Amino acid sequence: MRKNYLIGLLAACLLYPATLLAQTTGKVMDNLSVKSKILKSNRKYAVYLPPGYDSSQRSYPVLYLLHGAGDDQTGWVQFGEVLRITDKAIEDGTATPMVIVMPDANTGQRGYFNDATGEWRYEDFFFEEFMPYIEKEYRIKGEKRYRAVAGLSMGGGGSFMYALHHPELFSSACPLSAAVGPLSLADAKTFMARIGNKEVTATDAQVEAYYKRHSALELIETMPADSVKQVNWYIDCGDDDFLYEGNALAHIALRKKDIPHQYRVRDGAHNWTYWREALPEVLAFVSKTFHQH
């Protein structure tokens, strides 16, 4: 009898660390896909699920985390170390448990927007197909206050535009080293060519319409201030980043319209070292919005 007891105790001791580990770590899947009728293709995405997701029945807030040009849905997983950083932030209590969704915007045509000609409709896919699918597939709270968007570089531009286009959907937005869009109408065609899309073939009228919808500076200037204020803003760009000008001008434009926001300029350039250091701050910022005050 005593021998059986000792064997059972030893087995329990061996299993306990694994059980504890399962409770304190999240998990990432980075090769998932959803079928899109709008884009006529299967679209890949990655997802981070917080510790305890599989063993609980609760619903979670969600952060849509957008990659930059040249990366795909695996960028934040491989280079951004989203699993390690988010697990630590949750363990430290600086971030609330959340689902983080990372879509691919590098396949077919690069970017998070509809193109100027209407031939490629990624933004329509995101809001009409992808987001509804994600929030049905996973246990995600459906209210605005529990939904945030963030991203780096091209994804920082996506964060700006998605939150400005739909302030009713996002409680907070965190553009990092953002490509804020053309700084003027004259810059629009150059900007479109640089991001590698087909907008360079658009008519002048289409280019102007694209500029008015995809320049953060133009949107901040023309949108009602109360609409922009519906979103809690966190803007971060390194002092050596080549995109510093657009981010600084967005900060100035928000200040001129008395729109509350956090603006950070830290030592660093346009690289993953900077964005890995930014991610814990993003997680803490969106978590404050998720919480009741």
Backbone bond lengths (Angstrom), bond angles and torsions (degrees), N, CA, C in turn:
res aa  C-N    CA-C-N  psi(-1)  N-CA   C-N-CA  omega(-1)  CA-C   N-CA-C  phi
1 M - - - 1.464 - - 1.530 111.20 -
2 R 1.382 113.51 -46.42 1.459 117.94 179.67 1.524 111.54 -62.07
3 K 1.366 115.91 -37.15 1.464 119.95 179.42 1.518 110.76 -62.91
4 N 1.322 116.80 -43.39 1.466 120.42 178.67 1.524 111.27 -63.42
5 Y 1.325 116.29 -38.40 1.467 120.97 178.72 1.527 111.04 -62.12
6 L 1.340 115.38 -45.05 1.468 119.70 -178.52 1.524 110.98 -65.83
7 I 1.333 115.83 -38.89 1.466 119.52 178.36 1.527 110.15 -63.02
8 G 1.341 116.35 -43.64 1.467 120.45 178.48 1.513 111.98 -63.45
9 L 1.330 116.62 -40.37 1.464 120.64 179.32 1.512 111.16 -64.82
10 L 1.350 116.12 -42.37 1.464 120.39 178.48 1.519 110.90 -62.59
11 A 1.321 116.66 -41.95 1.468 120.32 179.01 1.517 111.37 -62.86
12 A 1.326 115.67 -40.06 1.470 119.83 178.96 1.523 110.68 -64.40
13 C 1.327 116.27 -40.66 1.468 119.98 180.00 1.528 111.59 -65.09
14 L 1.347 114.86 -37.69 1.466 118.93 179.51 1.514 111.42 -69.86
15 L 1.323 116.95 -35.14 1.462 120.88 -178.34 1.513 112.07 -78.74
16 Y 1.325 117.79 -27.84 1.461 120.77 -173.98 1.526 113.59 -58.44
17 P 1.353 119.93 -47.47 1.472 118.90 178.92 1.515 113.04 -59.54
18 A 1.348 117.20 -39.10 1.465 119.86 179.46 1.517 110.34 -65.19
19 T 1.350 116.40 -40.78 1.458 120.43 178.59 1.521 110.30 -64.04
20 L 1.331 115.41 -43.94 1.458 119.97 179.54 1.518 110.76 -62.35
21 L 1.365 116.33 -41.62 1.460 120.80 179.51 1.517 110.95 -61.83
22 A 1.346 116.14 -41.86 1.463 120.22 -179.52 1.518 111.51 -63.00
23 Q 1.325 117.00 -29.85 1.455 121.03 -178.44 1.519 112.40 -79.85
24 T 1.314 117.83 -24.09 1.460 120.48 -171.60 1.520 113.59 -108.57
25 T 1.314 117.93 2.56 1.460 119.93 177.81 1.525 110.14 -124.45
26 G 1.320 115.22 144.81 1.449 120.26 173.89 1.516 109.94 -87.80
27 K 1.315 115.62 -168.25 1.461 118.89 176.26 1.519 109.04 -146.94
28 V 1.327 114.60 154.58 1.461 121.73 -179.81 1.525 109.24 -125.18
29 M 1.321 115.66 136.84 1.466 122.64 169.87 1.522 106.37 -122.32
30 D 1.342 117.50 126.43 1.467 119.40 -169.71 1.527 114.16 -121.25
31 N 1.338 117.20 12.47 1.465 118.97 -179.57 1.530 110.69 -132.39
32 L 1.318 116.31 38.50 1.453 122.19 178.48 1.527 109.20 -87.40
33 S 1.320 117.24 164.49 1.464 118.93 -179.23 1.517 110.68 -149.46
34 V 1.320 114.99 157.06 1.456 123.82 175.76 1.522 107.63 -135.13
35 K 1.307 116.97 140.61 1.457 121.77 -179.16 1.524 110.01 -80.95
36 S 1.327 116.85 132.32 1.458 121.95 179.76 1.518 110.85 -117.39
37 K 1.315 115.75 120.50 1.466 119.87 172.83 1.526 110.25 -74.24
38 I 1.326 116.22 -34.74 1.461 120.36 -177.31 1.524 110.96 -64.86
39 L 1.326 117.10 -44.36 1.468 121.57 -178.76 1.527 112.42 -95.08
40 K 1.327 115.65 -1.15 1.473 121.24 176.33 1.527 112.25 54.73
41 S 1.329 115.53 45.61 1.463 120.08 -178.49 1.519 109.35 -166.06
42 N 1.331 115.40 167.35 1.457 120.54 169.73 1.519 108.40 -86.19
43 R 1.322 115.99 132.74 1.464 120.77 -176.85 1.522 109.02 -111.40
44 K 1.305 116.64 129.39 1.462 121.11 -179.10 1.525 111.39 -85.09
45 Y 1.325 114.15 156.53 1.459 120.58 174.44 1.516 108.88 -155.60
46 A 1.314 115.67 161.27 1.466 122.80 173.08 1.517 108.07 -116.77
47 V 1.334 115.91 154.88 1.457 119.75 178.40 1.526 109.53 -141.10
48 Y 1.324 115.10 139.03 1.462 122.49 170.65 1.516 107.79 -104.88
49 L 1.340 115.83 127.39 1.460 121.96 176.27 1.525 108.14 -111.76
50 P 1.319 118.09 130.98 1.465 120.98 -171.97 1.521 112.83 -73.04
51 P 1.325 117.75 165.88 1.460 120.94 176.46 1.528 110.76 -54.73
52 G 1.316 115.39 135.48 1.453 119.94 177.82 1.511 115.38 86.36
53 Y 1.328 117.61 -2.60 1.461 119.54 -177.24 1.531 111.45 -58.54
54 D 1.328 117.18 -47.37 1.460 120.72 -174.95 1.520 113.05 -68.64
55 S 1.322 116.95 -27.29 1.461 120.04 -175.14 1.530 113.25 -97.79
56 S 1.327 116.94 -2.04 1.465 120.16 -178.25 1.521 110.57 -112.73
57 Q 1.316 114.68 172.04 1.461 121.17 175.24 1.521 111.63 -117.09
58 R 1.315 117.24 5.20 1.461 120.83 -176.33 1.522 111.40 -74.73
59 S 1.322 115.45 161.00 1.467 121.64 174.61 1.521 108.99 -102.08
60 Y 1.335 116.40 155.43 1.455 121.72 -171.15 1.529 111.24 -126.62
61 P 1.332 116.55 153.15 1.468 118.81 168.04 1.520 110.18 -68.57
62 V 1.335 115.71 165.74 1.457 119.54 -175.13 1.529 110.75 -132.38
63 L 1.313 115.15 140.11 1.461 123.06 172.76 1.521 108.09 -118.59
64 Y 1.335 116.50 120.96 1.461 121.66 172.24 1.527 107.16 -88.52
65 L 1.332 116.37 115.74 1.457 122.80 -172.09 1.532 108.37 -113.45
66 L 1.331 116.70 114.00 1.462 122.73 -169.08 1.534 111.37 -101.17
67 H 1.316 116.13 136.64 1.462 121.77 -179.20 1.528 111.03 -84.01
68 G 1.327 115.73 174.04 1.457 121.66 179.40 1.520 112.08 -98.75
69 A 1.336 115.92 177.62 1.459 121.89 -179.22 1.523 110.55 -62.47
70 G 1.324 115.43 135.80 1.458 120.71 179.36 1.512 114.18 91.91
71 D 1.329 117.61 -19.21 1.458 121.60 174.04 1.527 108.99 -95.53
72 D 1.315 115.44 -178.54 1.462 121.37 174.52 1.523 107.62 -140.67
73 Q 1.322 117.51 -157.82 1.464 120.22 -175.39 1.523 112.56 -64.86
74 T 1.334 117.59 -14.57 1.460 120.30 180.00 1.533 112.76 -89.49
75 G 1.333 118.36 -6.24 1.461 120.40 -174.59 1.519 113.51 -58.49
76 W 1.332 116.20 -51.29 1.467 119.72 -179.44 1.531 111.29 -69.06
77 V 1.324 116.98 -23.56 1.462 120.39 178.61 1.523 110.16 -76.62
78 Q 1.334 115.89 -51.45 1.465 120.70 -173.61 1.520 112.08 -77.35
79 F 1.316 117.11 -50.65 1.465 121.37 -173.41 1.532 112.67 -96.79
80 G 1.324 115.43 -31.74 1.464 119.64 -179.07 1.507 114.20 -85.03
81 E 1.346 117.14 -10.00 1.470 122.66 176.91 1.532 111.11 51.58
82 V 1.334 115.30 46.99 1.462 120.09 -174.51 1.524 111.81 -62.67
83 L 1.325 118.68 -33.56 1.463 120.84 -179.68 1.523 110.92 -65.56
84 R 1.313 116.86 -53.00 1.470 120.83 -177.92 1.518 111.13 -61.99
85 I 1.327 116.21 -47.05 1.463 120.17 -174.17 1.527 111.39 -68.68
86 T 1.331 117.28 -41.53 1.464 119.54 -178.96 1.521 111.26 -71.20
87 D 1.320 117.03 -41.71 1.462 119.60 176.26 1.526 110.94 -55.99
88 K 1.330 116.12 -44.62 1.469 120.13 -178.58 1.525 110.91 -65.87
89 A 1.340 116.55 -41.79 1.464 119.63 -179.40 1.525 111.06 -63.92
90 I 1.329 116.84 -39.11 1.468 120.45 177.92 1.525 110.18 -67.86
91 E 1.331 116.67 -43.40 1.462 120.75 179.24 1.526 111.21 -62.32
92 D 1.339 116.51 -39.57 1.469 120.65 -179.41 1.530 112.57 -74.84
93 G 1.325 116.78 -14.35 1.455 120.04 -178.18 1.512 114.31 84.75
94 T 1.336 117.73 8.70 1.467 120.08 178.45 1.522 112.19 -87.15
95 A 1.340 116.46 -12.77 1.469 121.03 176.82 1.516 108.82 -134.59
96 T 1.306 115.83 144.69 1.455 120.67 174.42 1.523 109.83 -82.99
97 P 1.318 118.87 149.54 1.470 119.26 175.30 1.530 110.84 -56.49
98 M 1.310 116.39 132.50 1.461 121.86 -177.15 1.515 110.01 -149.53
99 V 1.322 115.82 159.10 1.457 122.26 170.13 1.528 107.73 -91.04
100 I 1.320 117.40 133.84 1.463 121.74 178.41 1.525 108.15 -117.47
101 V 1.319 116.18 125.72 1.460 122.17 -175.42 1.524 109.29 -115.94
102 M 1.333 116.07 130.64 1.465 122.20 -174.92 1.524 109.80 -126.42
103 P 1.334 118.28 97.50 1.475 120.97 -178.15 1.525 111.88 -81.99
104 D 1.325 114.94 155.64 1.466 121.97 174.32 1.525 109.76 -86.12
105 A 1.336 116.75 123.84 1.469 121.63 174.64 1.524 110.30 -125.00
106 N 1.334 115.43 35.02 1.464 119.97 -177.15 1.523 112.48 -122.45
107 T 1.334 116.92 2.72 1.465 121.27 -174.71 1.527 110.21 -108.81
108 G 1.317 116.43 136.83 1.460 120.80 -179.25 1.511 110.56 84.17
109 Q 1.298 115.83 -68.89 1.463 122.02 174.88 1.515 107.33 -147.01
110 R 1.294 117.20 134.30 1.457 121.42 -172.81 1.520 111.27 -78.21
111 G 1.320 116.07 136.01 1.456 119.95 172.59 1.513 113.26 126.85
112 Y 1.335 115.22 163.80 1.460 123.18 -174.42 1.522 113.51 -100.82
113 F 1.343 117.94 3.74 1.460 120.26 -172.52 1.524 111.58 -116.07
114 N 1.326 115.39 164.94 1.462 120.49 164.62 1.525 107.66 -69.82
115 D 1.325 117.75 143.88 1.456 117.62 177.06 1.529 110.27 -78.58
116 A 1.306 115.48 170.57 1.465 120.49 -173.00 1.511 112.85 -67.30
117 T 1.330 117.17 -23.64 1.464 120.47 -177.79 1.529 113.04 -92.45
118 G 1.337 116.98 -8.87 1.457 120.78 -178.63 1.516 114.33 80.62
119 E 1.339 116.69 8.39 1.466 120.02 -179.07 1.527 111.39 -79.57
120 W 1.299 117.25 -30.48 1.474 122.90 -179.57 1.519 107.59 -121.42
121 R 1.338 117.48 121.42 1.467 121.01 -169.34 1.530 110.66 -123.75
122 Y 1.324 115.67 64.20 1.465 118.85 -177.37 1.524 111.46 -67.31
123 E 1.310 117.67 -41.49 1.462 119.32 -178.57 1.529 110.85 -63.41
124 D 1.325 117.12 -39.59 1.465 120.35 175.27 1.529 110.38 -60.98
125 F 1.331 116.53 -43.05 1.470 120.66 176.14 1.521 110.71 -57.69
126 F 1.312 116.65 -45.79 1.464 120.31 -175.61 1.523 111.18 -59.97
127 F 1.337 117.08 -48.40 1.463 119.95 -173.75 1.529 113.30 -85.84
128 E 1.313 117.19 -30.29 1.468 119.25 -175.49 1.528 113.00 -92.51
129 E 1.331 116.94 -26.32 1.463 119.93 -176.74 1.526 112.67 -120.50
130 F 1.318 116.97 -52.19 1.459 119.98 -170.24 1.521 112.29 -69.28
131 M 1.311 117.22 -54.52 1.463 119.75 -176.97 1.533 112.39 -61.32
132 P 1.342 119.30 -44.83 1.473 118.48 175.69 1.530 112.73 -60.35
133 Y 1.340 117.09 -39.15 1.463 120.20 178.83 1.524 110.53 -62.49
134 I 1.335 117.11 -48.87 1.459 121.79 -177.35 1.527 110.58 -60.40
135 E 1.324 117.09 -43.58 1.455 120.01 -173.21 1.523 112.30 -80.53
136 K 1.327 116.62 -6.45 1.462 121.82 169.13 1.526 110.61 -95.44
137 E 1.338 116.46 -36.33 1.463 121.71 -176.20 1.520 111.93 -71.93
138 Y 1.340 117.24 -34.16 1.458 121.77 -176.91 1.534 109.97 -115.80
139 R 1.316 115.69 159.49 1.468 120.63 -179.06 1.533 108.78 -79.90
140 I 1.319 114.88 84.21 1.456 122.16 -175.29 1.528 109.61 -118.55
141 K 1.307 116.12 134.64 1.463 121.08 175.80 1.530 108.57 -67.10
142 G 1.318 117.00 133.74 1.462 120.42 -171.26 1.510 115.81 -91.02
143 E 1.346 117.55 -3.88 1.469 118.91 -176.95 1.524 111.59 -80.95
144 K 1.309 115.92 153.01 1.470 123.20 179.56 1.522 111.96 -52.55
145 R 1.319 117.47 -42.30 1.465 120.02 -173.41 1.517 112.40 -63.65
146 Y 1.352 117.41 -18.56 1.455 121.38 -178.79 1.525 112.26 -104.10
147 R 1.328 117.44 18.88 1.466 120.96 -178.17 1.533 109.27 -128.02
148 A 1.338 116.52 130.52 1.462 121.85 -179.81 1.523 109.36 -135.99
149 V 1.334 115.32 161.69 1.458 120.95 177.42 1.524 108.60 -136.34
150 A 1.331 115.92 140.42 1.464 121.88 177.76 1.516 107.92 -149.59
151 G 1.326 116.02 164.79 1.458 118.93 178.63 1.506 111.10 177.83
152 L 1.329 115.19 167.76 1.458 120.82 -178.60 1.523 111.00 -115.91
153 S 1.321 116.15 143.66 1.458 123.33 174.05 1.530 110.92 54.77
154 M 1.334 119.08 -114.52 1.454 120.65 175.56 1.530 110.50 -56.53
155 G 1.335 116.13 -38.74 1.458 120.39 176.79 1.513 112.96 -71.11
156 G 1.337 116.70 -25.52 1.461 119.79 172.25 1.517 110.49 -66.66
157 G 1.344 115.64 -39.85 1.461 119.82 174.10 1.515 111.34 -63.08
158 G 1.352 115.72 -40.89 1.455 119.52 175.93 1.516 111.83 -60.82
159 S 1.331 116.77 -39.43 1.470 120.84 178.30 1.524 111.05 -62.41
160 F 1.330 116.12 -45.58 1.464 120.70 177.35 1.526 110.51 -56.92
161 M 1.335 116.20 -53.59 1.459 120.27 -172.27 1.529 111.92 -68.85
162 Y 1.326 117.30 -43.11 1.457 118.87 -178.28 1.529 111.01 -61.38
163 A 1.333 116.61 -42.20 1.460 119.58 -179.56 1.527 111.79 -72.74
164 L 1.336 117.36 -33.23 1.461 120.09 177.52 1.529 111.28 -74.87
165 H 1.319 116.99 -36.29 1.463 120.33 177.69 1.531 111.94 -72.02
166 H 1.340 115.29 -30.85 1.469 119.66 -175.83 1.532 110.86 -135.47
167 P 1.319 117.87 64.34 1.470 118.95 178.26 1.523 112.98 -64.49
168 E 1.327 116.36 -16.88 1.462 120.21 177.86 1.529 112.27 -76.29
169 L 1.340 117.70 -10.85 1.457 120.81 -175.95 1.524 114.06 -104.26
170 F 1.349 118.49 -24.91 1.458 121.45 -172.86 1.525 110.96 -118.29
171 S 1.320 114.72 132.23 1.463 118.77 177.45 1.521 111.44 -82.85
172 S 1.327 116.95 -28.18 1.462 119.56 179.08 1.522 109.73 -149.28
173 A 1.335 114.88 156.12 1.458 122.39 179.41 1.518 108.68 -141.22
174 C 1.332 115.92 137.22 1.457 121.16 -175.34 1.530 110.38 -131.76
175 P 1.338 117.76 82.41 1.471 120.05 175.31 1.533 110.36 -74.27
176 L 1.317 116.79 128.78 1.458 122.95 178.05 1.524 109.13 -113.97
177 S 1.323 116.37 126.76 1.468 120.26 178.60 1.522 110.37 46.16
178 A 1.318 115.85 47.25 1.460 121.09 -165.15 1.520 113.50 -74.31
179 A 1.342 114.85 140.59 1.457 121.48 163.04 1.524 105.83 -81.52
180 V 1.326 116.74 98.60 1.468 121.23 -169.09 1.519 112.55 -79.28
181 G 1.335 117.12 0.84 1.451 120.31 -177.14 1.514 110.77 96.46
182 P 1.330 116.94 178.95 1.465 120.00 -178.78 1.525 110.82 -58.25
183 L 1.327 116.37 137.30 1.463 120.41 178.85 1.520 111.37 -79.09
184 S 1.334 116.45 -17.29 1.460 121.60 176.63 1.520 107.76 -154.52
185 L 1.318 116.11 166.49 1.459 119.49 177.84 1.524 110.78 -61.25
186 A 1.326 116.45 -35.17 1.462 120.21 179.76 1.522 112.33 -63.81
187 D 1.338 116.62 -26.83 1.461 120.81 -179.94 1.528 112.97 -84.40
188 A 1.326 117.08 -7.31 1.461 120.11 -168.23 1.526 112.97 -61.42
189 K 1.336 118.13 -49.03 1.461 119.85 -177.58 1.522 111.33 -64.99
190 T 1.315 117.52 -39.49 1.455 120.86 177.78 1.522 110.24 -62.06
191 F 1.320 115.92 -44.28 1.460 121.32 178.96 1.523 110.87 -60.32
192 M 1.313 117.46 -45.48 1.458 121.04 -178.55 1.523 111.28 -63.03
193 A 1.316 116.90 -39.31 1.455 120.20 178.45 1.528 110.78 -66.37
194 R 1.324 116.27 -38.09 1.460 119.99 -177.33 1.516 112.60 -65.61
195 I 1.337 117.55 -35.22 1.461 118.68 -179.65 1.516 112.19 -83.38
196 G 1.328 116.95 -0.74 1.453 120.60 169.17 1.511 115.55 80.74
197 N 1.336 118.31 23.60 1.458 120.65 179.70 1.525 111.10 -100.62
198 K 1.325 116.84 -179.42 1.450 122.43 -175.21 1.531 112.75 -90.76
199 E 1.350 116.67 5.84 1.454 118.37 -175.81 1.526 113.62 -61.72
200 V 1.338 116.85 -19.22 1.462 119.87 179.76 1.525 111.50 -61.94
201 T 1.341 117.63 -18.09 1.462 120.98 178.67 1.526 111.73 -90.64
202 A 1.324 117.98 0.23 1.458 121.26 -176.24 1.527 110.82 -74.69
203 T 1.328 115.33 158.94 1.459 120.53 174.72 1.516 110.02 -72.85
204 D 1.327 116.55 166.81 1.466 120.24 178.54 1.529 111.15 -58.98
205 A 1.320 116.23 -39.18 1.466 119.62 179.66 1.524 110.81 -65.49
206 Q 1.333 116.80 -39.12 1.465 120.14 178.76 1.517 111.13 -68.13
207 V 1.333 116.65 -37.95 1.459 120.13 177.72 1.521 110.29 -63.68
208 E 1.324 117.05 -42.90 1.464 120.21 179.77 1.529 110.90 -64.23
209 A 1.329 116.68 -42.07 1.463 120.23 178.65 1.529 110.58 -64.12
210 Y 1.341 115.95 -40.21 1.453 120.48 178.13 1.526 110.14 -63.05
211 Y 1.318 116.76 -44.87 1.459 121.04 179.82 1.528 111.33 -58.96
212 K 1.309 116.62 -45.70 1.464 120.01 -177.04 1.525 112.02 -64.88
213 R 1.333 116.32 -25.58 1.459 119.66 -179.16 1.521 113.02 -95.45
214 H 1.335 117.89 -19.83 1.460 120.32 -171.88 1.523 113.67 -124.72
215 S 1.304 118.08 19.77 1.461 122.10 169.56 1.520 107.83 -108.76
216 A 1.317 116.76 117.09 1.465 119.71 179.09 1.525 110.69 -59.30
217 L 1.330 116.76 -37.88 1.465 119.95 -178.92 1.524 110.86 -64.87
218 E 1.326 116.50 -42.70 1.458 120.60 179.61 1.525 110.59 -66.24
219 L 1.318 117.49 -41.54 1.459 120.93 -179.48 1.527 111.28 -66.65
220 I 1.322 117.42 -42.80 1.465 120.29 178.15 1.524 110.46 -61.53
221 E 1.328 115.97 -37.41 1.465 120.77 -179.09 1.520 112.05 -71.22
222 T 1.322 117.86 -38.89 1.463 120.47 -170.29 1.526 113.97 -98.55
223 M 1.310 118.44 -23.30 1.458 120.11 179.71 1.523 111.20 -73.65
224 P 1.326 118.70 149.49 1.466 120.03 172.55 1.528 109.73 -59.10
225 A 1.313 116.54 134.71 1.465 120.73 -177.77 1.525 111.31 -57.61
226 D 1.322 117.19 -35.63 1.463 119.71 -179.20 1.523 112.10 -63.44
227 S 1.333 117.14 -30.58 1.463 120.07 177.22 1.526 110.72 -69.48
228 V 1.328 117.15 -44.41 1.464 120.96 179.60 1.530 110.25 -65.05
229 K 1.321 116.67 -33.32 1.467 121.42 -179.30 1.522 112.92 -70.49
230 Q 1.315 117.76 -11.17 1.465 119.98 178.30 1.531 112.44 -68.79
231 V 1.338 115.90 -14.35 1.461 122.00 -177.43 1.523 109.25 -111.45
232 N 1.322 117.15 138.40 1.465 121.25 171.35 1.526 108.01 -86.37
233 W 1.333 116.00 123.09 1.464 121.59 -170.77 1.524 111.99 -106.82
234 Y 1.336 115.22 136.05 1.462 122.67 172.97 1.526 106.88 -132.73
235 I 1.328 116.90 112.63 1.463 122.98 -175.89 1.526 108.36 -116.43
236 D 1.324 117.10 130.10 1.465 121.68 -174.02 1.520 109.15 -139.90
237 C 1.326 117.09 127.38 1.463 121.20 179.51 1.521 109.54 -150.94
238 G 1.329 116.86 134.21 1.458 121.03 -177.04 1.513 113.59 -68.89
239 D 1.325 115.45 154.33 1.470 119.95 -177.81 1.523 112.48 -70.91
240 D 1.326 117.43 -17.60 1.467 120.93 177.65 1.529 112.55 -107.11
241 D 1.323 117.14 12.78 1.456 121.97 -177.86 1.523 110.11 -78.63
242 F 1.340 116.81 137.56 1.468 119.45 -179.74 1.529 112.23 -70.44
243 L 1.322 118.00 -12.32 1.463 121.68 177.74 1.529 112.41 -97.72
244 Y 1.328 116.41 16.63 1.466 120.41 -175.71 1.523 112.59 -58.62
245 E 1.352 117.24 -36.86 1.463 119.94 -172.34 1.526 111.70 -63.53
246 G 1.325 116.87 -49.30 1.446 119.76 -178.81 1.509 112.69 -61.82
247 N 1.338 116.93 -39.56 1.459 120.52 179.06 1.518 111.40 -67.18
248 A 1.325 116.71 -40.63 1.464 120.17 177.88 1.524 110.85 -65.10
249 L 1.326 117.01 -40.84 1.467 120.25 179.15 1.527 111.22 -67.05
250 A 1.327 117.50 -35.30 1.465 119.72 176.33 1.528 110.13 -64.80
251 H 1.313 116.44 -41.81 1.467 120.78 175.98 1.528 111.06 -59.51
252 I 1.330 116.81 -45.43 1.467 120.95 -179.84 1.530 110.58 -64.28
253 A 1.338 116.48 -42.05 1.467 120.38 179.69 1.522 111.08 -62.37
254 L 1.330 117.37 -41.03 1.459 120.95 177.38 1.532 111.19 -66.07
255 R 1.322 116.70 -41.06 1.468 120.26 178.18 1.530 111.55 -61.70
256 K 1.330 116.33 -42.66 1.459 120.57 -178.40 1.524 112.40 -62.58
257 K 1.346 116.14 -28.33 1.465 120.08 179.49 1.530 111.98 -99.15
258 D 1.348 116.08 10.57 1.470 121.99 177.76 1.528 111.77 56.00
259 I 1.332 115.50 41.76 1.461 120.45 178.10 1.530 108.35 -97.71
260 P 1.317 117.66 116.78 1.470 120.21 -178.09 1.521 111.62 -59.36
261 H 1.321 116.46 138.95 1.462 121.48 176.57 1.517 109.46 -167.64
262 Q 1.317 116.13 159.75 1.456 122.35 172.86 1.532 107.61 -102.05
263 Y 1.342 115.56 131.98 1.470 120.45 -179.51 1.519 108.33 -128.46
264 R 1.318 116.68 123.07 1.458 121.72 -176.69 1.524 110.58 -121.82
265 V 1.308 115.72 134.02 1.460 122.27 169.86 1.518 106.33 -124.57
266 R 1.325 115.89 111.74 1.452 120.66 -178.82 1.533 109.98 -113.58
267 D 1.318 115.24 167.34 1.459 120.37 177.30 1.523 109.02 -69.28
268 G 1.330 116.68 118.98 1.455 117.99 179.16 1.511 112.36 158.48
269 A 1.322 114.66 173.64 1.459 121.89 -175.64 1.532 109.48 -123.01
270 H 1.327 115.25 -163.10 1.466 122.43 -175.48 1.521 108.04 -90.53
271 N 1.333 117.15 77.62 1.462 119.63 -175.46 1.523 110.79 -154.65
272 W 1.336 114.69 170.87 1.459 120.59 -175.27 1.515 112.39 -68.94
273 T 1.318 118.03 -27.25 1.460 118.89 175.74 1.524 109.95 -58.16
274 Y 1.318 115.88 -43.24 1.468 120.72 179.46 1.524 111.14 -66.33
275 W 1.327 117.81 -44.48 1.463 120.89 -173.75 1.525 111.70 -73.84
276 R 1.330 118.28 -32.07 1.468 119.49 174.35 1.526 110.51 -63.57
277 E 1.329 115.65 -37.39 1.462 119.05 177.97 1.523 111.84 -72.18
278 A 1.338 116.71 -25.72 1.460 120.61 179.99 1.521 112.36 -78.46
279 L 1.328 117.48 -30.52 1.458 120.54 -171.86 1.528 113.61 -58.42
280 P 1.343 120.91 -43.62 1.472 118.31 177.77 1.528 113.23 -59.39
281 E 1.338 116.90 -34.86 1.463 120.33 178.34 1.533 110.49 -68.67
282 V 1.326 116.05 -38.78 1.464 120.21 177.07 1.523 110.23 -62.21
283 L 1.325 116.87 -46.67 1.457 120.82 -179.27 1.523 111.46 -61.58
284 A 1.321 116.74 -40.12 1.464 119.98 178.10 1.525 111.07 -67.21
285 F 1.321 116.56 -39.85 1.471 121.02 -177.94 1.521 111.13 -65.45
286 V 1.330 117.27 -49.55 1.468 118.58 -178.58 1.524 110.64 -67.73
287 S 1.333 117.57 -30.77 1.458 120.52 179.51 1.524 111.13 -64.88
288 K 1.324 117.51 -36.92 1.460 120.23 177.59 1.526 111.17 -61.53
289 T 1.329 115.79 -35.90 1.464 119.84 178.30 1.535 110.49 -72.21
290 F 1.329 115.79 -36.85 1.470 119.24 178.50 1.518 112.49 -64.29
291 H 1.341 117.12 -29.45 1.456 121.66 -174.51 1.530 111.84 -79.99
292 Q 1.319 114.47 159.31 1.476 120.65 173.38 1.520 108.23 -85.59
293 H 1.329 116.21 137.90 1.477 120.02 179.27 1.517 109.39 -118.75
